[in-house]
C-alpha cells in the first residue's frame, strides 16, 4: 500500500491546506515569522 492511500496522510494534507489558507490572511508583518513557522510545521508532519 502506498502511503498516499492512508487516511491519516489524506487528513494531514487537508490540514496543510487549511493552515495555508488560514495563514494567507495573517498580516504581512507575520509573513516571515509566525506564518512561515506554522506552514513549516504543518508540512513537516506530512513527510
PDBQT receptor file of N, H, CA, C and O in Angstrom, charges set to zero:
ATOM      1  N   UNK A   1       0.844  -1.183   0.000  1.00  0.00    +0.000 N 
ATOM      2  CA  UNK A   1       0.000   0.000   0.000  1.00  0.00    +0.000 C 
ATOM      3  C   UNK A   1       0.891   1.248   0.000  1.00  0.00    +0.000 C 
ATOM      4  O   UNK A   1       1.846   1.342   0.771  1.00  0.00    +0.000 OA
ATOM      5  N   UNK A   2       0.574   2.166  -0.844  1.00  0.00    +0.000 N 
ATOM      6  H   UNK A   2      -0.202   2.090  -1.471  1.00  0.00    +0.000 HD
ATOM      7  CA  UNK A   2       1.284   3.438  -0.926  1.00  0.00    +0.000 C 
ATOM      8  C   UNK A   2       0.831   4.336   0.229  1.00  0.00    +0.000 C 
ATOM      9  O   UNK A   2      -0.342   4.317   0.604  1.00  0.00    +0.000 OA
ATOM     10  N   UNK A   3       1.748   5.118   0.791  1.00  0.00    +0.000 N 
ATOM     11  H   UNK A   3       2.701   5.134   0.487  1.00  0.00    +0.000 HD
ATOM     12  CA  UNK A   3       1.401   5.972   1.925  1.00  0.00    +0.000 C 
ATOM     13  C   UNK A   3       0.323   6.995   1.578  1.00  0.00    +0.000 C 
ATOM     14  O   UNK A   3      -0.401   7.457   2.459  1.00  0.00    +0.000 OA
ATOM     15  N   UNK A   4       0.217   7.343   0.320  1.00  0.00    +0.000 N 
ATOM     16  H   UNK A   4       0.805   6.967  -0.396  1.00  0.00    +0.000 HD
ATOM     17  CA  UNK A   4      -0.787   8.326  -0.097  1.00  0.00    +0.000 C 
ATOM     18  C   UNK A   4      -2.204   7.756  -0.074  1.00  0.00    +0.000 C 
ATOM     19  O   UNK A   4      -3.171   8.499  -0.241  1.00  0.00    +0.000 OA
ATOM     20  N   UNK A   5      -2.331   6.480   0.127  1.00  0.00    +0.000 N 
ATOM     21  H   UNK A   5      -1.546   5.877   0.263  1.00  0.00    +0.000 HD
ATOM     22  CA  UNK A   5      -3.641   5.847   0.230  1.00  0.00    +0.000 C 
ATOM     23  C   UNK A   5      -4.138   5.797   1.675  1.00  0.00    +0.000 C 
ATOM     24  O   UNK A   5      -5.301   5.473   1.919  1.00  0.00    +0.000 OA
ATOM     25  N   UNK A   6      -3.276   6.112   2.621  1.00  0.00    +0.000 N 
ATOM     26  H   UNK A   6      -2.332   6.375   2.423  1.00  0.00    +0.000 HD
ATOM     27  CA  UNK A   6      -3.647   6.056   4.032  1.00  0.00    +0.000 C 
ATOM     28  C   UNK A   6      -4.530   7.241   4.412  1.00  0.00    +0.000 C 
ATOM     29  O   UNK A   6      -4.289   8.371   3.987  1.00  0.00    +0.000 OA
ATOM     30  N   UNK A   7      -5.555   6.968   5.218  1.00  0.00    +0.000 N 
ATOM     31  H   UNK A   7      -5.751   6.051   5.564  1.00  0.00    +0.000 HD
ATOM     32  CA  UNK A   7      -6.466   8.033   5.659  1.00  0.00    +0.000 C 
ATOM     33  C   UNK A   7      -5.730   9.111   6.447  1.00  0.00    +0.000 C 
ATOM     34  O   UNK A   7      -6.016  10.299   6.300  1.00  0.00    +0.000 OA
ATOM     35  N   UNK A   8      -4.793   8.698   7.276  1.00  0.00    +0.000 N 
ATOM     36  H   UNK A   8      -4.561   7.733   7.396  1.00  0.00    +0.000 HD
ATOM     37  CA  UNK A   8      -4.060   9.676   8.094  1.00  0.00    +0.000 C 
ATOM     38  C   UNK A   8      -3.256  10.623   7.210  1.00  0.00    +0.000 C 
ATOM     39  O   UNK A   8      -3.143  11.806   7.531  1.00  0.00    +0.000 OA
ATOM     40  N   UNK A   9      -2.701  10.138   6.116  1.00  0.00    +0.000 N 
ATOM     41  H   UNK A   9      -2.794   9.177   5.855  1.00  0.00    +0.000 HD
ATOM     42  CA  UNK A   9      -1.946  11.006   5.208  1.00  0.00    +0.000 C 
ATOM     43  C   UNK A   9      -2.888  11.982   4.507  1.00  0.00    +0.000 C 
ATOM     44  O   UNK A   9      -2.571  13.162   4.355  1.00  0.00    +0.000 OA
ATOM     45  N   UNK A  10      -4.034  11.486   4.088  1.00  0.00    +0.000 N 
ATOM     46  H   UNK A  10      -4.291  10.528   4.212  1.00  0.00    +0.000 HD
ATOM     47  CA  UNK A  10      -5.023  12.351   3.422  1.00  0.00    +0.000 C 
ATOM     48  C   UNK A  10      -5.488  13.462   4.358  1.00  0.00    +0.000 C 
ATOM     49  O   UNK A  10      -5.630  14.612   3.944  1.00  0.00    +0.000 OA
ATOM     50  N   UNK A  11      -5.725  13.112   5.619  1.00  0.00    +0.000 N 
ATOM     51  H   UNK A  11      -5.610  12.177   5.955  1.00  0.00    +0.000 HD
ATOM     52  CA  UNK A  11      -6.172  14.111   6.588  1.00  0.00    +0.000 C 
ATOM     53  C   UNK A  11      -5.067  15.117   6.882  1.00  0.00    +0.000 C 
ATOM     54  O   UNK A  11      -5.344  16.299   7.085  1.00  0.00    +0.000 OA
ATOM     55  N   UNK A  12      -3.825  14.663   6.907  1.00  0.00    +0.000 N 
ATOM     56  H   UNK A  12      -3.599  13.703   6.742  1.00  0.00    +0.000 HD
ATOM     57  CA  UNK A  12      -2.719  15.593   7.149  1.00  0.00    +0.000 C 
ATOM     58  C   UNK A  12      -2.580  16.572   5.992  1.00  0.00    +0.000 C 
ATOM     59  O   UNK A  12      -2.250  17.738   6.207  1.00  0.00    +0.000 OA
ATOM     60  N   UNK A  13      -2.826  16.119   4.780  1.00  0.00    +0.000 N 
ATOM     61  H   UNK A  13      -3.095  15.171   4.606  1.00  0.00    +0.000 HD
ATOM     62  CA  UNK A  13      -2.784  17.019   3.627  1.00  0.00    +0.000 C 
ATOM     63  C   UNK A  13      -3.917  18.043   3.693  1.00  0.00    +0.000 C 
ATOM     64  O   UNK A  13      -3.737  19.201   3.316  1.00  0.00    +0.000 OA
ATOM     65  N   UNK A  14      -5.086  17.609   4.174  1.00  0.00    +0.000 N 
ATOM     66  H   UNK A  14      -5.232  16.669   4.480  1.00  0.00    +0.000 HD
ATOM     67  CA  UNK A  14      -6.191  18.550   4.375  1.00  0.00    +0.000 C 
ATOM     68  C   UNK A  14      -5.802  19.619   5.399  1.00  0.00    +0.000 C 
ATOM     69  O   UNK A  14      -6.129  20.794   5.236  1.00  0.00    +0.000 OA
ATOM     70  N   UNK A  15      -5.100  19.196   6.456  1.00  0.00    +0.000 N 
ATOM     71  H   UNK A  15      -4.834  18.241   6.588  1.00  0.00    +0.000 HD
ATOM     72  CA  UNK A  15      -4.649  20.139   7.476  1.00  0.00    +0.000 C 
ATOM     73  C   UNK A  15      -3.653  21.135   6.896  1.00  0.00    +0.000 C 
ATOM     74  O   UNK A  15      -3.716  22.324   7.207  1.00  0.00    +0.000 OA
ATOM     75  N   UNK A  16      -2.743  20.665   6.064  1.00  0.00    +0.000 N 
ATOM     76  H   UNK A  16      -2.692  19.699   5.812  1.00  0.00    +0.000 HD
ATOM     77  CA  UNK A  16      -1.775  21.564   5.424  1.00  0.00    +0.000 C 
ATOM     78  C   UNK A  16      -2.507  22.612   4.590  1.00  0.00    +0.000 C 
ATOM     79  O   UNK A  16      -2.179  23.797   4.650  1.00  0.00    +0.000 OA
ATOM     80  N   UNK A  17      -3.482  22.183   3.824  1.00  0.00    +0.000 N 
ATOM     81  H   UNK A  17      -3.749  21.221   3.775  1.00  0.00    +0.000 HD
ATOM     82  CA  UNK A  17      -4.244  23.126   3.003  1.00  0.00    +0.000 C 
ATOM     83  C   UNK A  17      -4.973  24.145   3.873  1.00  0.00    +0.000 C 
ATOM     84  O   UNK A  17      -5.027  25.327   3.534  1.00  0.00    +0.000 OA
ATOM     85  N   UNK A  18      -5.536  23.686   5.001  1.00  0.00    +0.000 N 
ATOM     86  H   UNK A  18      -5.491  22.726   5.276  1.00  0.00    +0.000 HD
ATOM     87  CA  UNK A  18      -6.230  24.588   5.914  1.00  0.00    +0.000 C 
ATOM     88  C   UNK A  18      -5.259  25.601   6.517  1.00  0.00    +0.000 C 
ATOM     89  O   UNK A  18      -5.567  26.791   6.585  1.00  0.00    +0.000 OA
ATOM     90  N   UNK A  19      -4.098  25.136   6.953  1.00  0.00    +0.000 N 
ATOM     91  H   UNK A  19      -3.848  24.169   6.898  1.00  0.00    +0.000 HD
ATOM     92  CA  UNK A  19      -3.091  26.041   7.531  1.00  0.00    +0.000 C 
ATOM     93  C   UNK A  19      -2.670  27.097   6.517  1.00  0.00    +0.000 C 
ATOM     94  O   UNK A  19      -2.578  28.279   6.848  1.00  0.00    +0.000 OA
ATOM     95  N   UNK A  20      -2.415  26.673   5.285  1.00  0.00    +0.000 N 
ATOM     96  H   UNK A  20      -2.489  25.713   5.016  1.00  0.00    +0.000 HD
ATOM     97  CA  UNK A  20      -2.021  27.633   4.251  1.00  0.00    +0.000 C 
ATOM     98  C   UNK A  20      -3.131  28.645   3.999  1.00  0.00    +0.000 C 
ATOM     99  O   UNK A  20      -2.863  29.832   3.813  1.00  0.00    +0.000 OA
ATOM    100  N   UNK A  21      -4.361  28.185   3.991  1.00  0.00    +0.000 N 
ATOM    101  H   UNK A  21      -4.580  27.221   4.142  1.00  0.00    +0.000 HD
ATOM    102  CA  UNK A  21      -5.494  29.077   3.769  1.00  0.00    +0.000 C 
ATOM    103  C   UNK A  21      -5.637  30.089   4.909  1.00  0.00    +0.000 C 
ATOM    104  O   UNK A  21      -5.820  31.284   4.675  1.00  0.00    +0.000 OA
ATOM    105  N   UNK A  22      -5.550  29.597   6.132  1.00  0.00    +0.000 N 
ATOM    106  H   UNK A  22      -5.402  28.627   6.323  1.00  0.00    +0.000 HD
ATOM    107  CA  UNK A  22      -5.696  30.483   7.290  1.00  0.00    +0.000 C 
ATOM    108  C   UNK A  22      -4.548  31.484   7.397  1.00  0.00    +0.000 C 
ATOM    109  O   UNK A  22      -4.772  32.658   7.688  1.00  0.00    +0.000 OA
ATOM    110  N   UNK A  23      -3.335  31.028   7.165  1.00  0.00    +0.000 N 
ATOM    111  H   UNK A  23      -3.153  30.074   6.928  1.00  0.00    +0.000 HD
ATOM    112  CA  UNK A  23      -2.186  31.925   7.315  1.00  0.00    +0.000 C 
ATOM    113  C   UNK A  23      -2.092  32.951   6.181  1.00  0.00    +0.000 C 
ATOM    114  O   UNK A  23      -1.389  33.953   6.312  1.00  0.00    +0.000 OA
ATOM    115  N   UNK A  24      -2.781  32.712   5.091  1.00  0.00    +0.000 N 
ATOM    116  H   UNK A  24      -3.352  31.898   4.984  1.00  0.00    +0.000 HD
ATOM    117  CA  UNK A  24      -2.743  33.695   3.999  1.00  0.00    +0.000 C 
ATOM    118  C   UNK A  24      -3.443  34.991   4.398  1.00  0.00    +0.000 C 
ATOM    119  O   UNK A  24      -3.228  36.033   3.778  1.00  0.00    +0.000 OA
ATOM    120  N   UNK A  25      -4.284  34.926   5.436  1.00  0.00    +0.000 N 
ATOM    121  H   UNK A  25      -4.459  34.080   5.939  1.00  0.00    +0.000 HD
ATOM    122  CA  UNK A  25      -4.973  36.138   5.890  1.00  0.00    +0.000 C 
ATOM    123  C   UNK A  25      -4.234  36.837   7.029  1.00  0.00    +0.000 C 
ATOM    124  O   UNK A  25      -4.707  37.860   7.524  1.00  0.00    +0.000 OA
ATOM    125  N   UNK A  26      -3.079  36.305   7.458  1.00  0.00    +0.000 N 
ATOM    126  H   UNK A  26      -2.695  35.474   7.055  1.00  0.00    +0.000 HD
ATOM    127  CA  UNK A  26      -2.282  36.935   8.502  1.00  0.00    +0.000 C 
ATOM    128  C   UNK A  26      -1.683  38.233   7.964  1.00  0.00    +0.000 C 
ATOM    129  O   UNK A  26      -1.515  38.388   6.755  1.00  0.00    +0.000 OA
ATOM    130  N   UNK A  27      -1.365  39.155   8.852  1.00  0.00    +0.000 N 
ATOM    131  H   UNK A  27      -1.501  39.030   9.835  1.00  0.00    +0.000 HD
ATOM    132  CA  UNK A  27      -0.733  40.408   8.407  1.00  0.00    +0.000 C 
ATOM    133  C   UNK A  27       0.607  40.157   7.715  1.00  0.00    +0.000 C 
ATOM    134  O   UNK A  27       1.292  39.177   8.009  1.00  0.00    +0.000 OA
ATOM    135  N   UNK A  28       0.968  41.034   6.813  1.00  0.00    +0.000 N 
ATOM    136  H   UNK A  28       0.412  41.831   6.575  1.00  0.00    +0.000 HD
ATOM    137  CA  UNK A  28       2.222  40.893   6.076  1.00  0.00    +0.000 C 
ATOM    138  C   UNK A  28       3.417  40.895   7.029  1.00  0.00    +0.000 C 
ATOM    139  O   UNK A  28       4.440  40.271   6.748  1.00  0.00    +0.000 OA
ATOM    140  N   UNK A  29       3.289  41.590   8.145  1.00  0.00    +0.000 N 
ATOM    141  H   UNK A  29       2.458  42.098   8.374  1.00  0.00    +0.000 HD
ATOM    142  CA  UNK A  29       4.395  41.647   9.102  1.00  0.00    +0.000 C 
ATOM    143  C   UNK A  29       4.716  40.281   9.702  1.00  0.00    +0.000 C 
ATOM    144  O   UNK A  29       5.805  40.080  10.241  1.00  0.00    +0.000 OA
ATOM    145  N   UNK A  30       3.777  39.346   9.611  1.00  0.00    +0.000 N 
ATOM    146  H   UNK A  30       2.893  39.509   9.173  1.00  0.00    +0.000 HD
ATOM    147  CA  UNK A  30       3.989  37.994  10.125  1.00  0.00    +0.000 C 
ATOM    148  C   UNK A  30       4.410  37.008   9.039  1.00  0.00    +0.000 C 
ATOM    149  O   UNK A  30       4.581  35.819   9.308  1.00  0.00    +0.000 OA
ATOM    150  N   UNK A  31       4.574  37.497   7.829  1.00  0.00    +0.000 N 
ATOM    151  H   UNK A  31       4.434  38.463   7.611  1.00  0.00    +0.000 HD
ATOM    152  CA  UNK A  31       4.871  36.629   6.682  1.00  0.00    +0.000 C 
ATOM    153  C   UNK A  31       6.097  35.754   6.917  1.00  0.00    +0.000 C 
ATOM    154  O   UNK A  31       6.090  34.576   6.558  1.00  0.00    +0.000 OA
ATOM    155  N   UNK A  32       7.149  36.312   7.515  1.00  0.00    +0.000 N 
ATOM    156  H   UNK A  32       7.155  37.268   7.807  1.00  0.00    +0.000 HD
ATOM    157  CA  UNK A  32       8.384  35.550   7.707  1.00  0.00    +0.000 C 
ATOM    158  C   UNK A  32       8.544  35.074   9.140  1.00  0.00    +0.000 C 
ATOM    159  O   UNK A  32       9.559  34.469   9.485  1.00  0.00    +0.000 OA
ATOM    160  N   UNK A  33       7.560  35.340   9.968  1.00  0.00    +0.000 N 
ATOM    161  H   UNK A  33       6.736  35.831   9.688  1.00  0.00    +0.000 HD
ATOM    162  CA  UNK A  33       7.612  34.906  11.359  1.00  0.00    +0.000 C 
ATOM    163  C   UNK A  33       6.659  33.761  11.601  1.00  0.00    +0.000 C 
ATOM    164  O   UNK A  33       6.935  32.611  11.262  1.00  0.00    +0.000 OA
ATOM    165  N   UNK A  34       5.544  34.097  12.188  1.00  0.00    +0.000 N 
ATOM    166  H   UNK A  34       5.320  35.032  12.463  1.00  0.00    +0.000 HD
ATOM    167  CA  UNK A  34       4.555  33.095  12.576  1.00  0.00    +0.000 C 
ATOM    168  C   UNK A  34       4.030  32.297  11.379  1.00  0.00    +0.000 C 
ATOM    169  O   UNK A  34       3.871  31.080  11.470  1.00  0.00    +0.000 OA
ATOM    170  N   UNK A  35       3.766  32.960  10.282  1.00  0.00    +0.000 N 
ATOM    171  H   UNK A  35       3.895  33.949  10.208  1.00  0.00    +0.000 HD
ATOM    172  CA  UNK A  35       3.228  32.283   9.097  1.00  0.00    +0.000 C 
ATOM    173  C   UNK A  35       4.160  31.186   8.599  1.00  0.00    +0.000 C 
ATOM    174  O   UNK A  35       3.726  30.056   8.378  1.00  0.00    +0.000 OA
ATOM    175  N   UNK A  36       5.424  31.510   8.422  1.00  0.00    +0.000 N 
ATOM    176  H   UNK A  36       5.776  32.428   8.602  1.00  0.00    +0.000 HD
ATOM    177  CA  UNK A  36       6.357  30.508   7.898  1.00  0.00    +0.000 C 
ATOM    178  C   UNK A  36       6.571  29.373   8.886  1.00  0.00    +0.000 C 
ATOM    179  O   UNK A  36       6.746  28.224   8.480  1.00  0.00    +0.000 OA
ATOM    180  N   UNK A  37       6.559  29.680  10.180  1.00  0.00    +0.000 N 
ATOM    181  H   UNK A  37       6.417  30.613  10.510  1.00  0.00    +0.000 HD
ATOM    182  CA  UNK A  37       6.717  28.627  11.186  1.00  0.00    +0.000 C 
ATOM    183  C   UNK A  37       5.537  27.670  11.176  1.00  0.00    +0.000 C 
ATOM    184  O   UNK A  37       5.718  26.455  11.255  1.00  0.00    +0.000 OA
ATOM    185  N   UNK A  38       4.331  28.212  11.078  1.00  0.00    +0.000 N 
ATOM    186  H   UNK A  38       4.184  29.199  11.014  1.00  0.00    +0.000 HD
ATOM    187  CA  UNK A  38       3.136  27.358  11.064  1.00  0.00    +0.000 C 
ATOM    188  C   UNK A  38       3.096  26.495   9.805  1.00  0.00    +0.000 C 
ATOM    189  O   UNK A  38       2.751  25.315   9.863  1.00  0.00    +0.000 OA
ATOM    190  N   UNK A  39       3.447  27.088   8.679  1.00  0.00    +0.000 N 
ATOM    191  H   UNK A  39       3.727  28.046   8.632  1.00  0.00    +0.000 HD
ATOM    192  CA  UNK A  39       3.432  26.330   7.429  1.00  0.00    +0.000 C 
ATOM    193  C   UNK A  39       4.485  25.234   7.435  1.00  0.00    +0.000 C 
ATOM    194  O   UNK A  39       4.226  24.115   6.994  1.00  0.00    +0.000 OA
ATOM    195  N   UNK A  40       5.665  25.553   7.933  1.00  0.00    +0.000 N 
ATOM    196  H   UNK A  40       5.875  26.462   8.292  1.00  0.00    +0.000 HD
ATOM    197  CA  UNK A  40       6.726  24.545   8.007  1.00  0.00    +0.000 C 
ATOM    198  C   UNK A  40       6.345  23.396   8.920  1.00  0.00    +0.000 C 
ATOM    199  O   UNK A  40       6.597  22.233   8.604  1.00  0.00    +0.000 OA
ATOM    200  N   UNK A  41       5.740  23.718  10.049  1.00  0.00    +0.000 N 
ATOM    201  H   UNK A  41       5.536  24.662  10.306  1.00  0.00    +0.000 HD
ATOM    202  CA  UNK A  41       5.323  22.693  10.992  1.00  0.00    +0.000 C 
ATOM    203  C   UNK A  41       4.255  21.791  10.374  1.00  0.00    +0.000 C 
ATOM    204  O   UNK A  41       4.290  20.573  10.553  1.00  0.00    +0.000 OA
ATOM    205  N   UNK A  42       3.319  22.379   9.656  1.00  0.00    +0.000 N 
ATOM    206  H   UNK A  42       3.291  23.367   9.510  1.00  0.00    +0.000 HD
ATOM    207  CA  UNK A  42       2.252  21.584   9.037  1.00  0.00    +0.000 C 
ATOM    208  C   UNK A  42       2.811  20.643   7.984  1.00  0.00    +0.000 C 
ATOM    209  O   UNK A  42       2.424  19.476   7.922  1.00  0.00    +0.000 OA
ATOM    210  N   UNK A  43       3.714  21.142   7.162  1.00  0.00    +0.000 N 
ATOM    211  H   UNK A  43       4.028  22.090   7.213  1.00  0.00    +0.000 HD
ATOM    212  CA  UNK A  43       4.294  20.332   6.089  1.00  0.00    +0.000 C 
ATOM    213  C   UNK A  43       5.202  19.236   6.655  1.00  0.00    +0.000 C 
ATOM    214  O   UNK A  43       5.224  18.120   6.136  1.00  0.00    +0.000 OA
ATOM    215  N   UNK A  44       5.943  19.548   7.704  1.00  0.00    +0.000 N 
ATOM    216  H   UNK A  44       5.925  20.455   8.126  1.00  0.00    +0.000 HD
ATOM    217  CA  UNK A  44       6.875  18.554   8.258  1.00  0.00    +0.000 C 
ATOM    218  C   UNK A  44       6.146  17.352   8.828  1.00  0.00    +0.000 C 
ATOM    219  O   UNK A  44       6.730  16.274   8.937  1.00  0.00    +0.000 OA
ATOM    220  N   UNK A  45       4.896  17.515   9.191  1.00  0.00    +0.000 N 
ATOM    221  H   UNK A  45       4.422  18.391   9.102  1.00  0.00    +0.000 HD
ATOM    222  CA  UNK A  45       4.117  16.397   9.719  1.00  0.00    +0.000 C 
ATOM    223  C   UNK A  45       3.614  15.460   8.639  1.00  0.00    +0.000 C 
ATOM    224  O   UNK A  45       3.124  14.374   8.949  1.00  0.00    +0.000 OA
ATOM    225  N   UNK A  46       3.722  15.854   7.379  1.00  0.00    +0.000 N 
ATOM    226  H   UNK A  46       4.120  16.736   7.127  1.00  0.00    +0.000 HD
ATOM    227  CA  UNK A  46       3.235  15.003   6.296  1.00  0.00    +0.000 C 
ATOM    228  C   UNK A  46       4.350  14.183   5.667  1.00  0.00    +0.000 C 
ATOM    229  O   UNK A  46       4.089  13.301   4.849  1.00  0.00    +0.000 OA
ATOM    230  N   UNK A  47       5.571  14.464   6.038  1.00  0.00    +0.000 N 
ATOM    231  H   UNK A  47       5.783  15.180   6.703  1.00  0.00    +0.000 HD
ATOM    232  CA  UNK A  47       6.719  13.765   5.441  1.00  0.00    +0.000 C 
ATOM    233  C   UNK A  47       7.034  12.519   6.212  1.00  0.00    +0.000 C 
ATOM    234  O   UNK A  47       7.967  11.796   5.864  1.00  0.00    +0.000 OA
TER     235      UNK A  47
